[in-house]
Amino acid sequence: MFAVKIVLLLFLSRYAGAQQSCTTPDNKSGRCLSIGQCPTMIDFLNNSPKPFSNDVKELLNRYVCTYEDEAINTKICCPSDPIDISGRNKEVPPPPPPDVLNHENLKLLPEECGQINSDEKIRGGTEARLRDFPWMALLAYNTDTGREFKCGGSIINENYILTAAHCIVKTPYPLVGVRVGEYSILSEKDCEEQKPNDCLPSPQDLTVEKTIVHPNYSTKSFSNDIALLRVSKINMESDSIQPVCLPVYEEVITQDYKRGIVTGWGFTDPYRNNVVDILQKVVLKKRNMTVCTEAYKVQSQIKLSHKQICAGGEGIKDSCGGDGGGPFHVPADFNDDVRFVQRGVVSIGHRLCGTEGFPGIYTKVTYYAKWILDNIKP
């Protein structure tokens, strides 16, 4: 029985919503039970050909009610009828993201956001220009050698920063603040090289008033790697401090994209020797999630699902240590204009960033829009 549990856990992503009654992916009624208490699931696992195909893996993902770090605590939606996958498509389409158009907190997200000023930690990237990405945030930690920036984030309104849960949970150093409006960390004043009189105002150092980590984040599987920081009020009167747009409108969610831009101040080499002080940007190709599933299959604890984005893995272009929590954004039609919309949050990747064949993994913001709106306050 224990072996059966382990086989299932190799493919299950973490889902919330444990309850006595539930609905299966085939819209049939079921009960949330531990794996060992579900005879229909055990029969399915014992009688299905191995290895599981991608469509079967995705199907198993969608049977989960709750997922805990220990196998014995995993609960699935156990149907009374046998599980039948005959006639299923090769790939199971993922469920749609939650509809938030009528959410009462949608008004808390500014309509003016994601302003594109550009002509269009990072490895294989180039320097961004002043004001290109004014929503960028730096998370400061109190280390043995003093205050250091070790993660990124993005401004979503005057009170909240969007970042990754791994930047907050079980970090070696305590989070002590957030900086916005920065460009060159080591410079006292940031000015255009060709226009010495065109300078940014001083950055703002903010107090963290509250940390909000997704309740189903796992430090082992890295699923649901997303978090919010409520900070002291951000002064957004300057064009160097502005919010990014979030994918909350249907016309944005349904737009396809092939590439995204990641920005940050992280390391620029896989051995973490070179840190840049100037904001970097890199364009990454979006990949099919099966590419990441194959690349990281030996790391069985990592759970990948439709709630993540797979991008990069070609050449040395990649996000790197220190870029965690930063945005993966894409130009999109937004309120009758073209704006930067944050599609992902930098989550995990190969320990040697920029390794060929190992794309980065980003938390997919569309599937967390409702969670974000549920947790922001005026």
C-alpha positions, 0 to 999 in steps of 0.5 A: 500500500505504501508503494501505491501511495508513493507512485501517486505522489510522484505526479500529484500537485497540491490542491486546496479545499479538503472537505467531506464531499467533493466533485471529481474531474468528471463531474461526479460526486465523491468523498475526500479520503486518504489514498489508502481508503479509496479502492477505486483509485487503488484499482486504477493505479494497480491496473493502469499501464506504467509509466503514466502518460502526461494526460493521466498525470494531469488527470491524477492532479485534478483528483486531489482535495488536499496535499500535505508534505507527508504521503499519509495525509494526502486526500483525494476526491474518491469516486464510487464508480471506477475511474475510466480514462478510455476515450480521453484526449491525449492531453487533458485541458487544464481547468480555467482560472477563476473568474474575478471580474465581479470581485469586490476588491478588483477596484483596489488594483489601479487601472493605470499600470504596466506602462511600457517605456521600453523599446520592447538575478538575470543570466544572459540578459541586458541592462534595463533603462531608467523607468523601464520597469517602475514596479520592481521591488527589492526585498531586504534581509538582515544578514550577518554582514548587514542589510542585503537584497536577496529577492525581488517583487513587484508593486501591484498597488500603493500598499502591496508587493507581489512576491514568492513564498520562498522569499518569506518562508524558512529563509536563512535571514529575516525580512526587514524591509522593501525598496522600490524606485531603485535602479542602480543599487550602488549609486546614490543618484540614478541618471541617464548616461546620455542625459546627466540632468535626467535623474530618478528621485531617491528610492523609497524604503518601506516597512513590511506591515504584514506577510501573507503566504499562500496557505498551501505553499510547500517548501518541498514541492514549491507548489503555490509559490506566491506571497503578498507583502503589505507595506507602508504606503507607497508614494507613486507620484513619480514615474519611476514608481508605478504598479504592474498590471495583473491578468484579471480581465478575460481579454488579457487571460485569453491572449496567447504569448510566446515570450516573456520578460524577466527582470531583477538584480540577481546573480549573472553567473551560475556560481553566484560570483557576479552580482550586478547593481543595475536592473537587468532584463532578459527575454525568455521563450515560453515552453510547454510544461512537459519540457519542465516535467521532463527536465525535473523528473529526477527531482521527485519532490518538485510538483509541476502543474498547470498553475506554473509557467515553464520558460527559458532553457535555451542558451544561458538566458535565465533568471538566477539566484536573487531574482526569486519573487520577481515578475515574468511579464508580457506586453498585452492589450489592457484597457484599450492600450498595450501594457506590461501584464505580470504573468508569472512570479520567479519560483525555481530552476536549476541550481546552476542557472542558465543550464541548457535544457533546464527552463525556469519555473514561474508561478502562474498569476492567472490562477492566483488572481482570486487569492490575491484579491481575497487578501488585499485590503484598502 
